[in-house]
Amino acid sequence: MRKVQSLVIGAGPAGLAATIEIAKGGGEVVLIDENAKPGGQLFKQIHKFFGSKEHRAGIRGYDIGTQLLAETTSSGAEVLLDSPVYGVYPHNEGIMVSYLHREQEKALLAEKVILASGGMENTLSFPGSTLPGIMGAGCAQTMINVNRVLPGKKVIMVGSGNVGLIVSYQLMQAGADVLALIEGAPSIGGYGVHAGKIRRAGTPIKVSHTIKRALGENQVEAVEIVQVDDKFRPLAGTEEIIAADTVCIAVGLSPLTELAWLCGCEFTYIPLLGGHVPIHNENMETSVPGIYVAGDIAGVEEASTAMEEGRLAGIAVAQALGLYPPEEAVPLKEEVWNRLNTLRTGPFGQKRFDAKVELLQAAKGGN
Ligand SMILES: Cc1cc2nc3c(=O)[nH]c(=O)nc-3n(C[C@H](O)[C@H](O)[C@H](O)COP(=O)(O)OP(=O)(O)OC[C@H]3O[C@@H](n4cnc5c(N)ncnc54)[C@H](O)[C@@H]3O)c2cc1C
């Protein structure tokens, strides 16, 4: 079996950044992704990023993706696409990674592995929720921004976090009518700037509302929404039926952790980071020696933090492979930690900073 120094699973912002850092250190690195095109979520993010200049604020997600791809290509890293990974097993000669490529089963042995598989959308179950036309908001975002296909004309968005707000606006830009955005909580979850754009475009944001059922024969034709009290109990008599051909569900993201469970990583549960998260230390190394995590799998945040965590894991792997002596690696990692701390304690941060501190304490046995 072919042996490589390091292998990164997932070519989103975290995996690309990790790959670039390992290659910069002179390491051999193979980057694997299940998609035909690398970039993860970045290529569907057509809006400008927030933050500071060093976090590429003001640049659109797909432009950041293009820059990262160019750096990866020129770094000399090997990129394997159309290759879903289905197994990661610690082995006496390294870590075995099994994947499919053109319907053939393949495997590689790596000294170090970084899991950067990202996150997945949560869903909701209600009568009619399996009707065609009901989908995750991320699915609708891929359809309009990557494949240029409008999922429908009359949309109801469920969930007012940033994904729900941003995708609502992008659906309008693509030519759909977003008839209403409904939110179970009594207040909007995402940033005010995104909510303002939706309101100015004329879409009502109905807080303390949920979806009761979807109606339709072969596809969704209407939805029934209802007001809820402070314990999320439906209030009888407040039901409203709205004709719609598409329902987008944007009720949060969870880390995509199957590979980490499979290879025996220890987990902890932190709701603010999306649920079960693999415990990892300051180097992003999990409880399984040689297996690292970065990006949404290590706790759902955003693309800027995913890139920084990827850099951190990449530098740590290069150091563990003996490519950087500690006197070079330590200041490099400190720089990344400073940027991560800034991102996590900015106007929208602090709670995420506290959640990440809790995660690091779990790695030291403090949880
Ligand atoms: C629907 C959605 C919308 C979002 N919108 C925004 C936004 O507007 N702004 C923002 O800042 N952040 C947004 N985020 C969050 C942000 O995009 C993520 O935090 C960031 O992309 C995470 O980077 P990542 O590299 O960890 O994962 P991803 O970008 O998700 O990349 C993970 C990659 O790993 C691949 N992969 C997963 N499992 C396997 C496997 N078994 N084998 C091979 N490949 C695999 C995936 O196909 C994917 O290409 C969104 C996230 C989602 C899911």
The ligand as an ORCA input file, in Angstrom:
! r2SCAN-3c Opt
* xyz 0 1
  C     -25.064     25.368      4.120
  C     -23.968     26.195      4.717
  C     -23.943     27.582      4.496
  C     -22.948     28.345      5.078
  N     -22.945     29.701      4.854
  C     -21.922     30.450      5.385
  C     -21.804     31.822      5.112
  O     -22.637     32.350      4.401
  N     -20.729     32.534      5.632
  C     -19.777     31.939      6.411
  O     -18.795     32.546      6.874
  N     -19.895     30.635      6.688
  C     -20.928     29.888      6.200
  N     -21.020     28.564      6.475
  C     -20.055     28.046      7.336
  C     -18.731     27.977      6.593
  O     -18.917     27.809      5.238
  C     -18.045     26.894      7.153
  O     -17.734     27.247      8.501
  C     -16.762     26.588      6.416
  O     -17.011     26.324      5.050
  C     -16.210     25.377      7.078
  O     -15.091     25.005      6.377
  P     -14.672     23.499      6.396
  O     -13.427     23.454      5.560
  O     -14.605     23.024      7.792
  O     -15.866     22.691      5.706
  P     -16.518     22.731      4.262
  O     -16.371     24.030      3.587
  O     -17.898     22.206      4.440
  O     -15.638     21.663      3.461
  C     -15.622     20.303      3.815
  C     -15.278     19.489      2.587
  O     -15.082     18.137      2.980
  C     -15.710     17.278      2.042
  N     -15.991     15.994      2.696
  C     -16.794     15.773      3.762
  N     -16.791     14.453      4.091
  C     -15.970     13.838      3.196
  C     -15.587     12.490      3.006
  N     -16.025     11.499      3.806
  N     -14.754     12.202      1.974
  C     -14.282     13.189      1.152
  N     -14.636     14.487      1.291
  C     -15.455     14.813      2.305
  C     -16.974     18.063      1.673
  O     -17.559     17.619      0.485
  C     -16.409     19.474      1.558
  O     -15.895     19.732      0.277
  C     -21.976     27.747      5.889
  C     -21.973     26.359      6.088
  C     -22.954     25.584      5.501
  C     -22.938     24.072      5.717
*
